[in-house]
């Protein structure tokens, strides 16, 4: 790779606005390779994706980025260009999610990235880089959650609730749950998406209002053997009160709030498990296993059905849309188009 070669990136910058508060801007631009961060693997990025956290980064919410200018994008898939890491060689197809890439480290919204080989996973056979980003951080997290529920006793045919089912994590969870043989009940605030959720594999679709309020009693009628919850807040409190004996909830999101107004009663009287799902710093061995499970169960046609493709120039306009819950399914970013 020539030291004076360039790559294309979405570059995010911060300046002081007229009111004295930070103002954020982004543009697709050409950068010299010398701008890439230190790392032992250079990847030709083919696809990234748009996640809720990306919307936050692009909008300057949550102070996730401390140093500007910055290249966002919390996940990426592509081909290794060069490597000083013993586990990777030029030509390897790889995927990266987590490790605060796209936050404290330049990320996937570029045609080239330099990262640490310890963060990478080789793509399993049969999974393309495009499919890997159709899965992306959201789909990876959803599969992590499903695996955790199964490890805690969820078996095929039992009722599996998915909250926030129209979003990236939720729609992926519907797909994975149905492909694994579970009776998936999808909860959504967008009833117009009901048929699409059923096409992904949901056996039932319910309105989120059924489970949106903090319950007035610590226990309600038992409904769910497992739940993948991307909402949090009052919804999670309600779901905990409806869990079956020894049922488990995998908590992996906070779209409805980061508080949990509940009691210990579901845990003490029904033995309910509340499982925290962290996809950012998950160890490499777990990542390899989760991606292997994805490759095992993936349905290429159904995965494609929940996928929308955009380019780098489209991302700034989409950031407020995903934060407002108006982006459905998975949005992948073709970095080189």
N, C-alpha and C positions, 0 to 999 in steps of 0.2 A: 504494500500500500504506500503510495507516494506521500511523503510528509506534507506536500503542498496541495494535496487533493482536498476536495470539499465534499460536504454532504448537506442535504436539505433537512431543515428542522422547523418545528413550530417553537419560536423563541418567546418566552413570557418575560415581561419586564415590569418593574415597579417604579413609580415616580410619585412625587408629592402633588396631590390634586389642589384645585383652587381653594378648597375648604381646609387645607392643611392635612387632610387624611390621605392615606395611600391610594393611588389610582393604578390600575393594572391594564396593560395592553399586550397584545400578542400579534406576531406576524410570521408568516412562512418566509424563511430566508435561507441563504447559503452561508455555511460556516466552514472555516478551515478545520482540518482534522486535529490541529494543535489545540483546539478548544475542547476536545473530548477529555473527560476525566481520566484519572489513572485507573488502570485495571489490567487484568491478565488475559482477557478475551475480548476481541472486537467482533461484533455481530452486524451483518447486513440485515437490517430490520425490514421485514416484509409486511407485517401486520402488527398493530396494537389494538386497543379497544377503549371504549368510553365507559367509565365507571363513575359511581356517585362521588368517590374521592377525587377523581379527575375534575369533575365539575367544581368541587370545592377549591382545588388548586388553581384552576383557570380563573376563578372568581375572587381569589385572594381570601378565602374563608378558612378560619381555623388555624392560621399561622403554620400551615404544614410545610411551607417553603421559607427558608430564612435567608438564602443567598440568591440574588438576581444579577444578571439575567439567568433564566432557567429553562431547561427543556423538560416539559411535563410528560406524563404517560406512565402509569403504574405497572403496565405489563407490556410484553413484547414477544414476538416469535420471529425467527429468521434463520439465517445460515451463518455459521462461524466463518469469518474471513481470515482471522489469524488468532493463534492461541499460544500462551506460555503456561497454560494450565495442563497438568498431565492427563486429565480426564477428557479433554476436548481437542479436536483437530479441525483444520480447515475443511469445510464441507459438511460438518455435522449440523443437523437440524435441531434447534434448541428452543426452549420456552422459558420465560422468566416471569414470575409474579412475586410481589412482596418485597421484603428487605428494604422498604422505604425508597425503592427506585421510583423516580418521578416526583419524589418529595425532597429528600436530602441529596439525592444522586440524580444526575441527568437520566431521563427515561426514554420511553418508546416512541414519542411523537417526533421521529426523525428517521432518516434512511440508514443511519449508522449509530451504533451505541457501543460504548466500551464499559464493561462490567467485570465483576469478580466471578471467576468460574465456579466458585462455591455456591453461587446463587442460581446457577443454571441447571436445567433438567433436559436430558436428551429426549426428543419426542419419541413416544412409543411407535412401533410399527403400525402403519395404517392410519395415522393421524397427521394431517397436513398442517402447515403453519397457519393457513387460513382457518381451518377448523379449530386449531389450538386457541386462536383469539376469539372465535365464536364462543368457545368455552370461557376463556379469559379468567380474570380474577374472580368474577362473579360466579361463573360455572365451577371453578376450582373450589371456591368457598362452599357452594351448595353441595358438591360431592364430599368435601370434608365433613360437612354436617351430616349427610346421609350415612357415611361410614361410621361416624361416632354413634349415631342412633342405633345402627345395626349391632355395633359392638356392645351396646347396652340393652339388647334384647328385642329390638324391633324386627318382626318377621314378615315375610310376604303375606299380603292379603289384609294386614291390619290397617286401620284408618290412620293416615299420615296427613296432618294439616300443614299447609304451606301458606304463611301469611305474606302479604305484599307480593302476591303471585304474578302480577303483571310486570314487575321490575326485573332487573337483570338476574339477581340471585334467585328471586322467586320463580321466574319462568324456567330457569335452569333446574331448580329443585323439583318442579313439577315434572319436567322431562326425565331427570334421573330417577325420581321416585317411581314413576310409572314403568320405566324400563326395567327397574329392579323388582317389579311385581307387587308394589304396594298399592293400597287403595287410597289414591291421592285426592284430598279435598282442598281446592284452591280458594283462598280468600282474597278478594280484590275490591277496591273501590271503583273500579271501572267495568261495570257490567257489560259494556259494549265489547269487551275482550273475552267474554265467556266462551264463545265458540272456538276461538284460537287456543284458549287454555285446554279445552277438551280435546282439540286436535293434537296438542302436545302430550296428552295422556291423563288429564284430570278426569276422575270418575264423577266428581261433583264440583260445582262452583257455587260459593256462597258470598253474600255481600259482606264486606268488612264490618258493617254496622252490627252484625250479629255478635262480634267478639271485640268491639272497639271500646266498650266502657269498662271501667274498673268495677268488678263485681261487688255487690253489697254484702255478699257472704263469702267466707274463706274457701268454701267448697261448693261446687255446682255439680250437676249430673255429669257422669263420666262420658266423654265423647272421643278422646284422642289417645291412641297408643304412642304416637310420636308427633313431634311438630318441628318444622324448620322455620324459625321466626326471624324475619328480617325487619321487624317493625319496632319491637321493644315497647316501653311505656305501658299505658293502660291495656293495650292489646296483649302484651306478654303476661300481665297480671291476670287478665281474664282467662287466657289459655291455661295457665298453671292451675287455676281452679277447676278446669274441666278435664284435666289429664286422668287417664285410667290408672289403676293401681300399678306401680312400678314403671309407669310411662316416663318418657324423657323428652325434654325440649332442648333443641340445639339453637342457641342464641347467636346470631351472626349479623345483626344489623340494628340500627336505631333510628330508622326513618320516622318513627312516631314518638321519639324522645329517649333520653338516656337515663331516666329514672325508672324505678321499679316499685310501684306502690302496692306491695303485697304483704302476706304474712308467712310465717314458717309452717302453717298448717298443712298445705299440700305436701310438703317434704316430710313432715312427721307422721301424718295419718295415712297418706297414700304412697309414701316412699318415692315421690317424684324426683327425677334427676334433672337439674338444670346444667347443661353442658355449654361451656364457653368455647366458641370457635374462633381461633386466630389464624388467619391466612398469611399475615405479614411476616412473622418470624418462625413459622412452622419449620421444623428440621428437615433437612434434605431427604432423609429416608422416608418420611411421611409424604413428602411431595412426590417422590417417585412412585410410591404406592397409590396415591390418589390419581395421578395421571394414568397409571396403569389401569385402574378401575374405570376411568373415563373411556379409555381406548377399548376396554372390554364390552361396555354396554352401549356406546354411542350409536345413535341412529342418524346417519348423515343427512337424510332428507328432513327429519324433524329438527335437527340442529340448524340446518339452513333456513327452515321456515321461521325461526325466531331471530334471524340475523339480518341486519341492515348494514350496508357498506357505505362509508363516507371517506372523504379525503382530509388531509391536514387542514386545508383552508376552511373546512366546515365546522371545526371543533369549537371555536369561540362562540358561535351562535347557538351551539347545542348545549353548552355548559349550563345556562339558566334553565333549559328545558329539563335536563336530567335532575337538577336540584328541585324542580317543581313537580317531579313525578310524572312528567309528560312523555318520557321516552320509554317505550315498551320493548321487551325482549332484550336482545344484545345488539350493540352497535360496534362494528369493527372498523378500524382505520387502516385503509390501504395506503401505507406511507409513501409508496413509490409511484402512485398513479398521477 
